[in-house]
Amino acid sequence: MMDWRKVWVVTRHEYLTNVRRIGFIIMTASVPVLGVAVLLFGTFFSGQARQLGAYLEQQFEVGDKAIGVVDGSGYFSPILPEYREDFVPFESEAEAEAALQAEEVSKVLLIGDDYLETGRVVVLSTGSGFDAAVISDSATVRAFFVDHLLTGQVDPALQARATTPAKVESRVISSGGETQSEGPWGFAFTFIIPYFLAIFLVMTIFTSSGYLLQSVAEEKESRVIEIVVSSVRPVELMAGKVIGLGALGLTQVLVWVGSAMGFSGGAAALLTVAGAVSIPTRVLVLGVVYYLLGYTLYAILMAGVGALGATMRESQQLAGIFSFFAAVPYMISSFLFTNPNMTIARVLSFFPLTAPTMMMMRVPLAEVPVIDVVGSIVVLLISIPAALWVGAKLFRVGLLIYGKRPTLREIWLILRSDTAFRRT
C-alpha cells in the first residue's frame, strides 16, 4: 500500500526545489513578457508596423533591385510607366546578363517571340533556381504581365480587376454555423496564438520531464538515492517526483494560459480590431487535458528508462527515444497546415507516444472530429497505467544499478520478473 504522506513530502520537495530554478523562472515569464511587448508594439507602432510589412512584402515580391526584361514578343515594350521603377528593359540577352553579373538587376526575364502560344518565360539569376519559383508566385510580376497584355484590349475596370482578381478576407465559422472570427486579426487569434501556445505546452512537457530525468540521474550519480530509498519505497519516490514536477509544469501552463487570455482580450480592446475574438475555449481546455495526460505518460516512461542509465548522459540518451516520437508531428507540420485531418495525422493521434503532441497541433488548426478527440484521450488513459507498470519496475530496479547500463535482454528480464534484479 502506498504511503501518500511520503509521496506528499517528495512532491513538495521537488516542486519547491525546481520552482526556484532560474531557467524555470525565465521560461515561465517569457510568454507574459512577449505578450506585453507585442501588445505595446501593436498599440503604439501600428503605423510603422504597416510600413515595415509593406517593405518586407516588397522584398519578397521583387527585392530591393529592379528586374531585367528582354522582350522578344513585343507585348511588353515599352514598359508601362507604373512598372518602370521595378522593371528595366534590355535589348539583348547578353546585355541583360552583363547587368545581372554587375548586380544592377536582381534577375532577368527572357520572354521569347512564341510567348503568346507557349507562355514560356526563362528566369536568369545568380542565386539558386528558387528565384524562378518566387517569380512565378509574385503578385507584382503577375500584375506586370496582365497589365501589359490587356492594356488597350479590354475595359480599364476589367483590366484592374484581372490584375487583382480577389482581395481575400478570412471568416472562420464553427460547425454550428456561428462566426468565430473574421479578418487578419481573427486569423491570428484563432490560429497563430493557439498554435504557438501548443508548442509552448509541448516544451513544458519536456522541460518538466527533463527536470525529473535530471533529478533521478543526479541523485543516482551522487548515491543519495541509496539513502532516500531506505525510507521511501521506489514507487512512492517515483510518484512524488512525477506529481511534483507535473504540478510545476501545470503552474507554468496556467501562467501562460492566463496571460494569453488576458492579452488576446486586451489586444482586441486596445487595438479596436473588429471581429477579433479570444482564443477558443475548446483549444485551452483540450490543451490542458493533453498536457496533463502527455506529461504523465512521458514522465513515467522517462523516469523508468532514465533510471537505467549509469550517468546523466546515458539517461538522456535512453529517454531520447520518447523525445523523437513526440517530435514526429512537427516533422509533418507543413502537411498539417493544409489538412489537419489527413489520414496520417489521425493515425498518429491514436498512437500513445505521438497522440499528445499531434492533438495539440491539430486542435488549433481545425475542428477535429469528436472520435479523434475521445479516442486519443481514451488511448492515453489506457496507456498511462501500462506505462506505470513498466516504469515502476524499471525505476525500482534501475535506481540501484551502477556501472554500465543493462542490456535489452536484462531489461526484458526485469519486466518479466517481480523479484529484485541483480547484475552479475
N, C-alpha and C positions, 0 to 999 in steps of 0.2 A: 504494500500500500504506500502510495507516495505521500511524503510529509510536506504539505503545502506551506507550512511555516518556513521550512528551509528553502523551498522554492522561492518564497517571497523575499528572503534575505538575499539570495543570489540575484533575483530580479532587480531589487533595489540597488544593490552594489553595481551591477552592470549599467543600469540607467544613469545613476549619478556620476559614475566614473566617465562615461562616454559623452554625456551631455555637456561636459566642460571642455571637451576637446576643441582646440582652435579650428581644426578642419571642419568639424560638425557645425560650429557657430557660423563660420564663413559661408558654408554651403547653404545653411538654413536661411541666412539673411540675404543671399544672392537674389532670390525671386522678389521679395519686397523692394529691395534697393533697385533692381532692374525695372520693376513696375513703376516706382516713383520717377525714375529717370525718363522712361518712355512717356509717362503722363505729363510731366513738366515740359518735355521736348515738344510733344504734340500740342500743348496748350499755348506755349509762348513762342514757338518757332514753326508754326504750321505753314506760314508763307514761305520761309526759307526751305522747309522740307519739300514743299511742292516744287520749288526751283531746283533743289537737289535731285528730286525724282525726274524732272524733265531733263536735267543734264545727263543723269545716268541712262535714261531711255535713249537719248541721242547717241551716247557712246555705244550702246548695244545695237542701235539701228545702223548707223553709218560710220561711227568712230569720230575721232577729232580731226580727221583729214578727209578731203573730198574723194569721190570715186571716179576713176577714169572711164570714159566711154569711147569705144571705137565702133561707130555705126556704119555697117555695111548695107543696111536695109533702106536707109533714107527716112525711116519713120521717126527717128529720134534726133533729127537735125533740122534746124538748130534747136538747142536745148531751151525749153520754156524758161522765162525769167525767174519764176519761183523756185526753180531747181538749180540755177547756175551757181549757187553757193556750195551745194553738196555734190554736184556732178560736173566734171571737166571733160570737154570733147577733145579727141585726138584724131589726127588724120590717118595714122597708120598704127599697126600693132607694134612695130619697132619703136616708134616714138612713145607709145604708151608704156612699153616695157622699160624704157630708159627712165621715164618719170617714176615708175614703180620702184626701180632699183635705187633711184635717188631719194626715195621716200617722200616724193611730192604728193603722191596719192596713196591711199591705203590698199586699194585693189583696183582691178580693171575689168570692165565688162566688154567682152568681144561679141558683138551682135552681127551675125552673118547675113548675107543677102537673101537667104532662104528662111529668115526668121518667121515670116508670116505663115509659112507652110509647116515648119517644124517646131518653132518656139525655142530653138536651141540657143543658149547663151553660155559662153565659156567665161569662167571667172579666173582671172590671173591674180595670184597673191604670193607673197614671200613667206607667209606662215604655213600653216597646215591646211589640209583640204577642208577643215571645219569652216573656213571662210565661205565656201560655196553654200553650205547648209544655212549659215547665218543670213547670207544674201537672199536665198530663196524664201526665208521666213520674215524678211524685213518689210515692215509696213511702208517705210519710206521708198524703198526700191520698187515695191509693188505699185505704189501710187505714181511713181515716175513712169513706169511702163503704161499704166492705164491712161494717164492724162495725155501722154504723147500719142497714143493710139486713137483716142477718142476726140481730141480737140478738133473742133470744126466738123465732126462727123455726127454728133448727137446733141441733144439739148443740154446746155450747161448744168442744169439742175440734175439731170440724169447722169452726167459725167461725174459730178461731185459725189453723188450717191454711189456710183460704181467704184470710185476711188476709196470711199469709206463705207462699205455696204452695211455695216452694223456697229452700233455702239452698245455693247452688251452690259446689261445691268443684272446683277445677281439677286435672285429672290429664292430663299430656301423655305420649303413648306414641309410640314410633318405628314405622316401617313394619314392623319385625320383631316388634312386639308388646311391646317392653320399655318399662317405665315410666321416663320421663326426669325427670319432676318432678311434684310434687303440691303443692296448697295455694297461697296467695297469694305466698309467697316463691319457690316453684318458678316461678311466672309471671314474677317479677322476674328470676330468673337465666336463664331460657330466652328471654325476650323483651326486657324493658326494657334490661338491661345490654348484651346483644349489639346491640340496635338503636342505642343511643346510641354504642356502640363503632364501629358502621358509619358514623355521622355524623362521628365524630372522624376516621375513616380518610379520608373524603371531604375533610374540612377539611385534613388533612395533604397530600393530593394537591395541592390548590390552594395551600397555603402554600408547599410546595416548588417548584411550578411558578411561583408568584409571585416567589419569590426568583430563579429562573432568568431570568424576564422582566425583573426589576429589574436584575439583573447585566448582561444584554445591553444594556438601554437606557442604563444609566449609563455603561458603557464606550463605547458608541457616541456618546452626547452629549458626553463628555469627550474623544473621539477617541483614547482609549487603545487602542481596538480596532485602529487602524491600525498601532500598534507591535506588538501581540500577533500579528496575522495575518502579520506579516513573518517570524515564526519558527515559527508553528504554523498548519497548514492549517485552514481554517474547519470542515471536517468533524471534525477532531481536537478543535478547540475546543468544538464543539457536543457531541461525545461525552463529553468530560471534564466539561462543565457538567452534562449530563443525569445521568451516573453519580454525580458528586459530590453533587449535590443530591438524587438518588434515595437515596443512602446516608444523607444527612441525614434525609430523611423516614422511611426504614426504621428509623433509630435511635429516632426518636420513636415509631413504631409498636411497636417491641419494648419500649420502656419502658411504654407504655400496656397492651399485651397482658400483659406480665409482672405489672404491678400489678393488672390486672383479675383475672387468675387467682389471684393471692395474696389479694386482697380477697374474692373470691367464696368461696374455701375458708375464709378467716378468718372471714367473716360466718357461715358455716354452723356453724363450731366455737364461736364466741363467743356467738352467739345461740341455739345448740342448736335450730335450725329443722329440724323433722322433714321429711325428703323433699327438702330443698333441695339442689341439685346445682350443680356449676360450669358455666361456660359451655361448651356443646357444642364438642367438638374440631373438628368439621367447620366451625363458624362461624369459629373462629380461623384454621384452615388456609385456607379459601376467602377469608377477609377479607384475609389477607396476599397470596394469589395475585392477587386482583383489585386490591389496592393496587399491587403491582409492575407489573402489566400496564396498569392505568389510568394510573398516574403516567408510565410510559414513553411511552404514546401521547400523553397531554396535554402532557407536557414537550416532546416532539419538535415537535409542532404549534405550541405556544406559542412555542418558540424560533425556529422558522422564520418564523411570521407576525409575531411580535413584533419581529424584526429589521428588518422592513419599515418600522416606524414611525420618524419623524424624532425624536420625543421620547418620554419615558416615558408621557405621557398617550395619545399616538397608539398606542403599542404595547399599552397596556391596552385601548384601545377595539377594536383588531383582534383581540386574544386573547379579548375578552368573549364572542364567539360560542361558544367552547368551554365557557365557564362556563355559558352559557344551556342548552346541550344537557345538560350534566351535572346541571343543576338541574331538568330536566323530570321525573325520577322523584319529586322532592319535591313537585312541583305536584299529583301524583295520589296522594300518600301516604295520604290519607284513604280512598281506594278500596282501596289495598294492604292496609290493616289488616283489611278484611273478606274480601278474596280476593286473596292474594299471587300466585296462579297464574292471574289473569284474562288474557284474550287480549291486551289492550294491553300488560300488563306483560311477557308472554312475547315479544311482537314487539319491544319496546324492548330486551329482553335480547340480541337478535341484531343491534342497531344499534351499531356501534363506539363512537360518542360518548356513548351512554347506557348501554351494557352494564355498565361498572364500577360506576356508582352504583346502577343498577337492581338488579343482582345483590347488591350489598352490603346493600340494603334488604330484598330478598326472602328471602335465606338465613336471617336470624334469625327471620322471621315464620312460616315453614312449611318442610316438606320439599319443596324444589324438584325437579321432575323431572330425572333424570340427563341427559336430552337437552338441557335448557336449560343446565345447568352446563357440559357438554362443548362444546356448540355455541357458547356465548358465549366460552369460553376460546379455541376454535379461531378464531372470528371476530377476536378481539383479536390472536392470534398472527399471523394473516394481515395484519391492518390495520397492525401496527407496522412491518414492512418497507416497506409502501406509504407510510406516514406519514414514514418515514425518508428515502425517495426524494424526496418532496415537500419535507419540511422542510429537508433538506440543500441543495437547490437554492435555496430561498428564503433560508436562512440565509447561504449563501455570497455571494449577490449583495446581499442586504439589508444586510449589515454595512457596506458602503461606499456605500450610498445616503444622501444627505443632502438637505436641503431638504424639499419636500413628498413625501408618501408616494406610491408608484406606483399607477397606476390598475389596474382589473381587467384591461384589455387588456394592460398591461405585465406583470402577474403571470402571465397566460396565456402570454406570450412567454417568460418566464423558465422556466416549467415545460416548454415545448416545446423549448427550446434548451439545450445544454450549454455554449455559449460564454458568455463574460463579457457581462454586460448593462450598457450604458452609457446614462445618461439624456442626452437631447438638450437 
